[in-house]
Amino acid sequence: TDVVVRNNLTHDTGGDSIVVICCDGPLIENNEGHRCAIGQSRGGKTHAAGMWPHSSDGTIMRYNKVVGIDAKKDGQAFDVDINCRNTLIEYNWSGRNVSGFLLVWSPSREVPGTSGIVVRNNVSIDDGAGYALLKLVSDVRDVKIENNLFLNRDTKPHDLIRTWRPRNNRGWKMDVL
């Protein structure tokens, strides 16, 4: 409760840019992450993403910028990971993140899971080169992706969305501009 991560700049981090864990209603806003997860390019084996909550409810991520992630183990600009409920991702900007704009991950049917995700009014430029812009993993429920702008000038073909272990994914709504 009362966790606010605001007005930070991270650059060339070995792992994640910003992550909140086990919070109720955290706010992540007006932050910039440049080239996080560089540890992977130097032989590191840790998964990393730009900005994300883990096991947190009611997270708001807005007015953030994530650019230049060159990582294949996760590596998306934004991530909603393991047991997060009611997360709002809005008014963010991302660009040139090799593994894409967004990862939504839920462990399995045996735990409460990740649900109630709204992703709206974001801008993604040249994310997911040769891979996918959006990735949904395992038992993800009630995801609304609406009114976002995805612009890709890369000549490599890639998917808009990929799923991995889609056991029980349901309740997706996507409006793609």
C-alpha positions in Angstrom: 0.0 0.0 0.0 1.2 3.6 -0.8 4.0 2.4 -3.0 4.9 5.0 -5.6 7.7 4.7 -8.1 8.0 8.1 -9.9 10.4 10.2 -11.9 13.3 7.7 -12.1 15.7 7.1 -14.9 17.5 3.8 -15.3 20.1 3.1 -17.9 22.2 0.0 -18.8 20.9 -2.1 -15.9 21.9 -5.7 -15.7 18.3 -6.9 -15.1 14.9 -5.2 -14.8 14.4 -1.5 -14.9 11.6 -1.3 -12.3 9.7 -4.1 -10.5 7.3 -4.0 -7.6 6.6 -7.1 -5.7 3.7 -8.0 -3.3 2.0 -4.6 -3.4 -1.6 -3.4 -3.1 -2.2 -0.5 -5.5 1.3 0.5 -6.5 1.7 3.4 -8.9 4.6 3.4 -11.4 4.6 6.6 -13.4 6.9 9.1 -15.2 9.8 6.8 -15.3 12.3 6.0 -18.1 14.2 2.8 -18.6 16.9 2.7 -21.3 18.7 -0.6 -22.3 17.8 -2.7 -19.3 18.7 -6.4 -19.2 22.1 -5.9 -20.7 23.3 -8.7 -18.4 21.8 -11.2 -20.9 23.9 -9.9 -23.7 27.0 -10.4 -21.5 26.1 -14.1 -20.8 23.7 -13.6 -17.9 20.9 -16.2 -17.6 18.3 -14.1 -15.6 15.0 -13.2 -17.2 14.3 -9.4 -17.2 11.8 -6.9 -18.5 11.4 -3.2 -18.5 8.8 -2.3 -15.9 6.4 -4.7 -14.2 4.5 -5.9 -11.1 4.8 -9.3 -9.5 2.1 -10.7 -7.2 0.5 -7.3 -6.9 -3.0 -6.1 -7.2 -4.4 -2.8 -8.5 -1.1 -1.7 -10.1 -1.1 1.4 -12.3 1.7 1.9 -14.8 1.4 5.2 -16.8 3.4 7.9 -18.5 6.5 5.6 -18.7 9.1 5.1 -21.4 11.0 1.9 -22.1 13.5 1.7 -24.9 16.3 -0.4 -26.3 15.9 -3.8 -24.6 17.9 -6.4 -26.5 17.0 -9.5 -24.5 15.4 -12.8 -25.4 14.5 -14.1 -21.9 11.4 -12.0 -21.3 12.7 -8.7 -22.6 9.4 -6.9 -23.2 9.0 -3.2 -22.3 6.1 -4.0 -19.9 5.2 -7.2 -18.1 2.3 -8.3 -15.8 3.7 -11.3 -14.0 2.5 -14.1 -11.7 -0.7 -13.5 -9.7 -1.4 -9.9 -10.5 -5.0 -8.8 -10.6 -6.5 -5.6 -11.9 -3.5 -4.0 -13.5 -3.8 -0.9 -15.7 -1.1 0.0 -18.3 -1.8 3.3 -20.0 -0.2 6.3 -21.7 3.2 4.6 -22.0 5.7 4.8 -24.8 8.1 2.0 -25.9 10.5 1.5 -28.7 13.1 -0.9 -30.1 12.5 -3.6 -27.5 13.5 -6.9 -29.3 11.1 -9.2 -27.5 8.1 -6.9 -27.8 5.8 -4.5 -26.0 4.0 -6.6 -23.4 4.2 -10.0 -21.6 1.3 -11.2 -19.4 2.2 -14.3 -17.5 0.3 -16.5 -15.1 1.8 -19.7 -13.5 -1.0 -22.3 -13.7 -4.6 -23.2 -13.1 -3.7 -24.2 -9.5 -3.2 -20.7 -8.3 -5.4 -17.6 -8.5 -3.6 -16.4 -11.6 -3.2 -13.2 -13.5 -6.5 -11.4 -14.5 -8.2 -8.1 -15.0 -5.5 -6.5 -17.2 -6.3 -3.4 -19.2 -3.7 -2.1 -21.7 -4.9 1.1 -23.4 -3.7 4.3 -25.0 0.0 3.2 -25.3 2.4 3.8 -28.2 4.8 1.0 -29.3 7.4 1.8 -32.1 9.5 -1.0 -33.6 9.0 -3.4 -30.7 9.2 -7.2 -31.2 11.5 -7.2 -34.2 11.2 -10.7 -35.7 9.2 -12.0 -32.8 5.9 -10.7 -31.4 4.5 -7.5 -29.9 2.4 -9.2 -27.3 2.9 -12.5 -25.4 0.4 -14.2 -23.2 1.6 -17.2 -21.2 -0.4 -20.0 -19.4 -3.6 -19.2 -17.5 -4.2 -15.6 -18.4 -7.7 -14.2 -17.9 -9.7 -11.1 -18.7 -7.1 -9.1 -20.7 -8.3 -6.0 -22.6 -5.9 -4.5 -25.1 -7.5 -1.4 -26.6 -6.8 1.9 -28.3 -3.1 1.3 -28.6 -0.8 2.3 -31.5 1.6 -0.3 -32.7 4.0 0.9 -35.4 6.6 -1.3 -36.8 9.0 -0.3 -39.6 11.0 -3.5 -39.4 11.2 -5.6 -42.6 11.3 -8.9 -40.6 7.8 -10.5 -40.3 6.6 -10.9 -36.7 3.4 -11.8 -34.9 1.0 -9.3 -33.2 0.4 -11.9 -30.5 1.8 -15.2 -29.3 0.7 -17.5 -26.7 2.7 -20.1 -24.8 1.1 -22.9 -22.9 -2.4 -21.4 -23.5 -4.2 -23.7 -21.1 -7.2 -21.6 -20.2 -6.7 -18.2 -21.7 -10.1 -16.5 -21.9 -11.7 -13.1 -22.0 -9.3 -11.4 -24.4 -10.5 -8.2 -26.1 -8.3 -6.5 -28.6 -8.7 -3.3 -30.6 -5.7 -2.8 -32.8 -5.0 0.6 -34.5 
